[in-house]
Amino acid sequence: MTAETIDDYQVQHHLNEHHSSLGFRALVILMIALVGGVSCAQWVRGLRVDSYVGSLQAPKTIVTARTDAVIQKMHVAEGQTVDSEDIVVTLFDRSLEKTWQVKQQQLAALEAELEQSKAKTEVELALRNKEIESEVFQAKLKSSQYLKEQYIHQITNLAWQDFLQDYDSISSSGSNEEVFRSLVYESRLPDENRITAMLRQESARNSAEVFAARVKLCEEQMAELKALQRKLPQQIRLAMGVEVIKNRLEQVKNELKQLETQREDLQLRAGRYGTVGMLEKEVGDTIQKGAPILELFDKDHPYLLVEVPSRKISLFEEGTQVKILFSGDLKGKGVVRKISEQAVRKTGSSESLILVHVEPAGPLWPELPMGTTVDISLEK
């Protein structure tokens, strides 16, 4: 073997030894890096805190339409604070408004008709009362005349009775019939004056009874006229249709009252204290009965709805304290008040979620729009 060949062999051997040394070093470095990476990952995992997504909510009231209508006016703006009795929306129901106007016209016409009927009733009543008063006056006049005649005949009867008592042959204690019987059947022949006195006394007595009966008839007639006079107003009112008109008027008033209630229902009130949320309806929009128009939020009582994966729900229970990171790196605290009894699954996700209700604890939360997303983490 020549000297040049020996030198080439030595050089090649030296290169092979150098390459083996570099591969071993790279393998050692790789092993060290792998071990360091695993250790670092374990350390980071120990320091990492699980966070969950929540949304800011508040008790809300939904103002809905009570009937099919059109929005006539919006009395509030987004973000405005209202009280329970404040009117927030005015609706317009064309059919209701038309019916209300028709009933108003009917009411005015019936009121005018009623006044006219009452006026006719008063005139007719006055005329009939005048006629009855005239008949009563005539009955009183006749009664007074009959009563006068009755008194005259009674006095005449008494006078003739006193005259006859002067005759001893006839008992003054007997009745007129007994006296007449004694004159006729006892064969006592009275003189002409005695017979004449007896006849005139009997005539006077009969006349007094006749006039007494006429007075009684006059009194009965006056009583009937007075009774008729008491019934007359109601009879004339019925004859003139006053009661019928009043009944129709009362019916229209009741219908108007119901329509007024329906019109008041078109004035939608807040129903509770709150802040107006986003307005999705505008003036002129047609809405159906029960359709939502706007929402009111009670920002004084905010809370969070946190979406917790079902496999992590064991970390939460009522009373658990949580940390909250709001927008702008604002921090707050909360406490778990309620955990939903049923998990939900979002479309396209294999993980089911459970809603956790979190209320404020400690300092007041910042005022943010409803639905703002926040980060939640458990305190350690």
DRENTOR-205010 format. One record per residue (C-alpha): x, y, z; residue number from 1. Coordinates in Angstrom, 2 decimals. Each point is the difference from the previous one (the first is absolute). Example, Ala and Ser with C-alpha at 12.3 -4.5 7.8 and 13.67 -1.06 7.14 Angstrom:
# DRENTOR-205010
u v w pos
12.30 -4.50 7.80 1 $
1.37 3.44 -0.66 2 $
***
This chain:
# DRENTOR-205010
u v w pos
0.00 0.00 0.00 1 $
1.43 3.32 -1.08 2 $
0.39 2.97 2.31 3 $
-2.76 1.97 -1.75 4 $
-2.50 -2.79 0.43 5 $
0.76 -0.23 3.71 6 $
-0.57 3.75 0.43 7 $
-3.44 -0.14 -1.70 8 $
-1.07 -2.82 2.25 9 $
0.98 1.88 3.13 10 $
-1.88 3.11 -1.12 11 $
-3.18 -1.98 -0.74 12 $
0.16 -1.74 3.35 13 $
0.42 3.33 1.76 14 $
-3.09 1.42 -1.76 15 $
-2.16 -2.99 0.98 16 $
0.95 0.39 3.63 17 $
-0.89 3.71 -0.12 18 $
-3.46 -0.67 -1.52 19 $
-0.81 -2.59 2.67 20 $
0.84 2.47 2.73 21 $
-2.37 2.66 -1.49 22 $
-2.97 -2.44 -0.26 23 $
0.39 -1.04 3.59 24 $
0.03 3.60 1.15 25 $
-3.15 0.83 -2.02 26 $
-1.79 -2.97 1.50 27 $
0.90 1.11 3.51 28 $
-1.18 3.56 -0.67 29 $
-3.27 -1.29 -1.43 30 $
-0.66 -2.15 3.06 31 $
0.73 2.91 2.33 32 $
-2.40 2.28 -1.96 33 $
-2.76 -2.61 0.10 34 $
0.30 -0.48 3.72 35 $
0.05 3.77 0.54 36 $
-3.09 0.50 -2.16 37 $
-1.97 -2.64 1.89 38 $
1.01 1.51 3.32 39 $
-0.92 3.50 -1.17 40 $
-3.39 -1.19 -1.23 41 $
-0.69 -1.62 3.35 42 $
0.96 3.19 1.79 43 $
-2.19 2.19 -2.25 44 $
-2.88 -2.41 0.42 45 $
0.29 0.36 3.76 46 $
-0.13 3.77 -0.26 47 $
-2.81 0.22 -2.59 48 $
-3.49 1.05 1.25 49 $
-3.09 -1.23 -1.86 50 $
-2.24 2.83 -1.21 51 $
-3.59 -0.08 -1.18 52 $
-2.13 2.27 -2.13 53 $
-2.99 1.85 1.45 54 $
-2.40 2.68 -1.18 55 $
-1.28 2.99 1.97 56 $
-3.75 -0.15 0.61 57 $
-2.67 1.75 2.10 58 $
-3.66 -0.67 0.89 59 $
-2.03 1.12 -2.97 60 $
-3.57 0.82 -0.89 61 $
-1.29 -0.49 -3.53 62 $
-2.60 2.54 -1.10 63 $
-2.42 -1.74 -2.37 64 $
-3.00 1.07 -2.07 65 $
-3.41 -0.82 1.46 66 $
-1.70 0.07 -3.39 67 $
0.74 0.15 -3.70 68 $
1.02 3.58 -0.69 69 $
2.49 2.43 -1.52 70 $
2.71 1.79 1.97 71 $
-1.08 3.63 0.09 72 $
2.65 1.48 2.27 73 $
3.07 -1.07 1.94 74 $
0.29 2.02 3.20 75 $
3.41 -1.30 1.03 76 $
3.50 -0.38 -1.41 77 $
2.60 -2.73 0.41 78 $
1.75 0.28 3.36 79 $
-2.69 2.20 1.54 80 $
-1.05 -0.76 3.58 81 $
-3.75 -0.23 0.63 82 $
-2.36 -0.54 2.94 83 $
-2.77 -2.57 0.14 84 $
-2.80 2.46 -0.91 85 $
1.83 1.69 -2.87 86 $
-1.56 -0.42 -3.45 87 $
2.58 -1.52 -2.33 88 $
-1.98 -0.75 -3.18 89 $
-3.26 1.21 -1.52 90 $
-1.76 -2.34 -2.42 91 $
-2.72 0.76 -2.53 92 $
-2.86 -2.34 -0.88 93 $
-1.87 1.31 -3.02 94 $
-3.02 -2.29 0.48 95 $
-0.25 0.87 3.69 96 $
0.27 3.72 -0.72 97 $
-2.74 -0.18 -2.63 98 $
-2.31 -1.92 2.34 99 $
0.69 2.51 2.78 100 $
-0.89 2.95 -2.25 101 $
-3.25 -1.69 -1.09 102 $
-0.96 -0.60 3.63 103 $
0.79 3.61 0.84 104 $
-2.39 1.14 -2.71 105 $
-2.67 -2.41 1.23 106 $
0.47 1.32 3.52 107 $
-0.45 3.61 -1.10 108 $
-3.10 -0.86 -2.06 109 $
-1.61 -1.97 2.84 110 $
0.70 2.77 2.51 111 $
-1.69 2.52 -2.30 112 $
-2.92 -2.38 -0.56 113 $
-0.31 -0.54 3.74 114 $
-0.11 3.73 0.71 115 $
-2.67 0.46 -2.67 116 $
-2.04 -2.88 1.41 117 $
0.30 1.41 3.52 118 $
-1.20 3.39 -1.22 119 $
-3.04 -1.58 -1.69 120 $
-0.63 -1.99 3.17 121 $
0.00 3.14 2.13 122 $
-2.42 1.76 -2.34 123 $
-2.35 -2.98 -0.16 124 $
0.24 -0.47 3.75 125 $
-0.86 3.63 0.62 126 $
-3.06 -0.23 -2.26 127 $
-1.22 -3.23 1.56 128 $
0.58 1.30 3.51 129 $
-2.01 3.09 -0.88 130 $
-2.87 -2.15 -1.21 131 $
0.12 -2.19 3.10 132 $
0.18 3.03 2.29 133 $
-3.05 1.39 -1.78 134 $
-1.88 -3.26 0.52 135 $
1.08 -0.08 3.64 136 $
-1.20 3.57 0.44 137 $
-3.36 -0.85 -1.53 138 $
-0.27 -3.05 2.27 139 $
0.85 2.13 3.03 140 $
-2.57 2.59 -1.05 141 $
-2.72 -2.62 -0.40 142 $
1.07 -1.62 3.26 143 $
-0.32 3.31 1.85 144 $
-3.41 0.59 -1.54 145 $
-1.18 -3.49 0.86 146 $
1.40 0.35 3.49 147 $
-1.87 3.28 0.40 148 $
-3.24 -1.64 -1.09 149 $
0.71 -2.91 2.34 150 $
0.40 2.34 2.96 151 $
-3.16 1.88 -0.91 152 $
-2.06 -3.20 -0.16 153 $
1.54 -1.29 3.20 154 $
-0.94 3.25 1.74 155 $
-3.50 -0.22 -1.47 156 $
-0.29 -3.54 1.24 157 $
1.00 1.05 3.50 158 $
-2.44 2.91 -0.08 159 $
-2.94 -2.19 -0.94 160 $
1.08 -2.52 2.59 161 $
-0.08 2.67 2.70 162 $
-3.40 1.14 -1.26 163 $
-1.44 -3.50 0.29 164 $
1.26 -0.45 3.52 165 $
-2.67 2.49 1.14 166 $
-2.70 -2.68 -0.56 167 $
-0.31 -2.15 3.08 168 $
-1.94 -2.71 -1.77 169 $
3.10 -0.99 -1.99 170 $
3.04 -1.16 1.84 171 $
2.87 2.20 -0.76 172 $
2.38 -2.78 0.93 173 $
-1.19 -2.24 -2.84 174 $
1.57 -0.14 -3.40 175 $
-1.53 1.58 -3.07 176 $
-1.21 -3.37 -1.25 177 $
-1.72 -0.73 3.30 178 $
-1.64 3.42 -0.04 179 $
-1.23 -0.51 -3.56 180 $
-1.26 -3.49 0.91 181 $
-1.93 1.37 2.97 182 $
-1.65 2.60 -2.18 183 $
-1.11 -2.47 -2.63 184 $
-0.66 -3.27 1.84 185 $
-1.07 1.05 3.48 186 $
-3.09 1.81 -1.36 187 $
1.11 3.22 1.54 188 $
-1.23 2.67 -2.28 189 $
2.50 2.86 0.28 190 $
-0.88 3.38 -1.11 191 $
1.17 1.45 -3.29 192 $
2.94 1.89 1.52 193 $
1.39 -3.13 1.59 194 $
-0.10 -2.00 -3.25 195 $
1.52 2.82 -1.95 196 $
2.83 0.30 2.54 197 $
0.69 -3.73 -0.13 198 $
0.16 -0.03 -3.79 199 $
2.26 3.01 -0.16 200 $
2.31 -1.47 2.62 201 $
0.26 -3.24 -1.96 202 $
0.61 1.94 -3.20 203 $
2.72 2.05 1.65 204 $
1.66 -3.13 1.38 205 $
-0.05 -1.71 -3.41 206 $
1.36 3.09 -1.73 207 $
2.82 0.24 2.52 208 $
0.96 -3.61 -0.70 209 $
-0.10 0.61 -3.76 210 $
2.28 3.02 0.23 211 $
2.31 -1.87 2.37 212 $
0.33 -2.72 -2.64 213 $
0.74 2.66 -2.64 214 $
2.70 1.51 2.24 215 $
1.56 -3.43 0.39 216 $
-0.02 -0.50 -3.77 217 $
1.71 3.35 -0.46 218 $
2.64 -0.94 2.53 219 $
0.61 -3.33 -1.77 220 $
0.27 1.82 -3.32 221 $
2.55 2.43 1.46 222 $
2.01 -2.91 1.45 223 $
0.05 -1.69 -3.41 224 $
1.09 3.23 -1.68 225 $
2.82 0.45 2.53 226 $
1.15 -3.59 -0.54 227 $
-0.09 0.55 -3.74 228 $
1.97 3.19 0.44 229 $
2.71 -1.85 1.93 230 $
0.32 -2.61 -2.75 231 $
-0.21 2.54 -2.78 232 $
3.72 0.99 -0.21 233 $
1.17 -3.60 -0.44 234 $
-2.77 -0.77 -2.49 235 $
0.79 3.05 -2.10 236 $
3.75 -0.79 0.12 237 $
-0.76 -3.48 -1.31 238 $
-2.35 1.36 -2.64 239 $
2.60 2.52 -1.17 240 $
2.73 -2.67 -0.13 241 $
2.18 1.64 2.66 242 $
0.82 -3.30 1.71 243 $
0.79 -1.70 -3.29 244 $
2.37 2.80 -0.99 245 $
1.61 -0.08 3.43 246 $
0.60 -3.74 -0.31 247 $
1.55 0.43 -3.44 248 $
2.09 2.87 1.34 249 $
1.23 -2.09 2.92 250 $
0.91 -2.82 -2.36 251 $
1.99 2.34 -2.24 252 $
1.77 1.44 3.06 253 $
1.00 -3.49 1.12 254 $
1.28 -0.79 -3.47 255 $
1.93 3.27 -0.03 256 $
1.45 -0.83 3.40 257 $
1.27 -3.31 -1.35 258 $
1.43 1.77 -3.04 259 $
1.68 2.56 2.27 260 $
1.62 -2.86 1.90 261 $
1.24 -1.46 -3.26 262 $
1.31 3.42 -1.05 263 $
1.82 0.30 3.32 264 $
1.57 -3.38 -0.71 265 $
1.57 1.62 -3.06 266 $
1.97 2.21 2.41 267 $
2.68 -2.49 1.04 268 $
1.65 0.72 3.35 269 $
3.35 -1.23 1.23 270 $
-1.48 -2.08 2.79 271 $
3.18 0.22 2.07 272 $
3.13 2.07 0.51 273 $
2.70 -0.66 -2.56 274 $
2.25 1.09 -2.85 275 $
-1.19 -0.22 -3.58 276 $
1.91 -2.50 -2.08 277 $
0.52 -0.10 -3.75 278 $
-3.06 1.13 -1.97 279 $
-0.81 -2.47 -2.75 280 $
-3.33 1.60 -1.01 281 $
-0.65 3.37 -1.60 282 $
-2.94 2.33 -0.37 283 $
-2.34 -1.32 -2.68 284 $
0.87 -3.67 0.52 285 $
-2.96 -2.37 0.10 286 $
0.04 -2.38 2.93 287 $
-2.18 -2.88 1.11 288 $
-1.48 -0.68 3.40 289 $
2.63 -1.30 2.40 290 $
2.94 1.09 -2.17 291 $
2.95 1.48 1.97 292 $
0.71 3.69 -0.63 293 $
2.85 0.86 2.38 294 $
1.85 -1.30 3.04 295 $
0.68 1.71 3.32 296 $
3.03 -1.01 2.07 297 $
0.40 0.51 3.75 298 $
3.68 0.96 0.02 299 $
-0.07 0.44 3.76 300 $
-0.10 -3.78 0.35 301 $
2.48 -1.43 -2.57 302 $
1.12 -3.62 -0.18 303 $
2.07 -2.26 -2.24 304 $
-0.91 -3.10 -1.95 305 $
3.17 -2.09 -0.22 306 $
0.37 -2.87 -2.47 307 $
1.82 -2.81 1.78 308 $
0.90 -3.24 -1.80 309 $
-1.90 -2.86 1.57 310 $
3.23 -1.87 0.85 311 $
1.12 3.03 2.06 312 $
-3.27 0.60 1.85 313 $
1.26 -1.88 3.06 314 $
2.23 3.02 0.69 315 $
-3.08 2.17 0.52 316 $
-2.60 -0.04 2.74 317 $
-2.26 2.57 1.61 318 $
2.07 2.47 2.02 319 $
3.17 -0.48 -2.04 320 $
2.01 3.24 -0.33 321 $
1.20 0.97 -3.49 322 $
2.17 2.68 -1.55 323 $
-1.34 2.07 -2.88 324 $
2.00 1.77 -2.68 325 $
-2.09 2.64 -1.75 326 $
0.77 1.89 -3.18 327 $
2.88 2.46 0.45 328 $
1.72 -2.30 2.51 329 $
-2.50 1.03 2.68 330 $
-0.21 -2.56 2.76 331 $
-2.84 -1.05 2.27 332 $
-1.22 -2.81 2.16 333 $
-3.08 -2.17 0.03 334 $
-1.62 -2.92 1.70 335 $
-1.84 -2.97 -1.49 336 $
-3.69 0.17 0.87 337 $
-1.59 -2.54 -2.30 338 $
1.02 -2.84 -2.29 339 $
-2.24 -1.12 -2.84 340 $
-1.50 -3.46 0.30 341 $
0.44 -0.78 -3.70 342 $
2.96 0.19 -2.34 343 $
-0.27 1.50 -3.47 344 $
2.02 -0.68 -3.12 345 $
0.85 2.61 -2.58 346 $
-0.26 -0.80 -3.68 347 $
3.24 -1.43 -1.35 348 $
1.47 -0.65 3.44 349 $
0.56 -3.36 1.63 350 $
0.29 1.52 3.48 351 $
-3.18 0.53 2.00 352 $
-0.22 3.16 2.12 353 $
-1.72 0.77 3.29 354 $
-1.12 3.54 0.84 355 $
1.17 1.32 3.38 356 $
-1.69 3.07 1.54 357 $
2.52 2.36 1.64 358 $
-0.94 3.06 2.05 359 $
2.18 2.91 1.18 360 $
2.17 -0.34 3.08 361 $
2.13 2.80 1.34 362 $
0.47 3.24 -2.02 363 $
-2.62 1.07 -2.53 364 $
0.44 -1.27 -3.50 365 $
0.68 2.52 -2.77 366 $
-2.95 1.12 -2.13 367 $
0.28 -1.77 -3.33 368 $
-2.49 -0.79 -2.77 369 $
-2.21 -3.01 0.61 370 $
1.41 -3.14 -1.57 371 $
3.65 1.10 0.37 372 $
2.36 -2.99 0.10 373 $
2.21 -0.40 3.08 374 $
2.57 -2.54 1.20 375 $
-0.61 -1.99 3.17 376 $
2.54 -1.89 2.04 377 $
-0.18 -1.80 3.33 378 $
1.77 1.51 2.98 379 $
2.87 -2.06 1.38 380 $
***
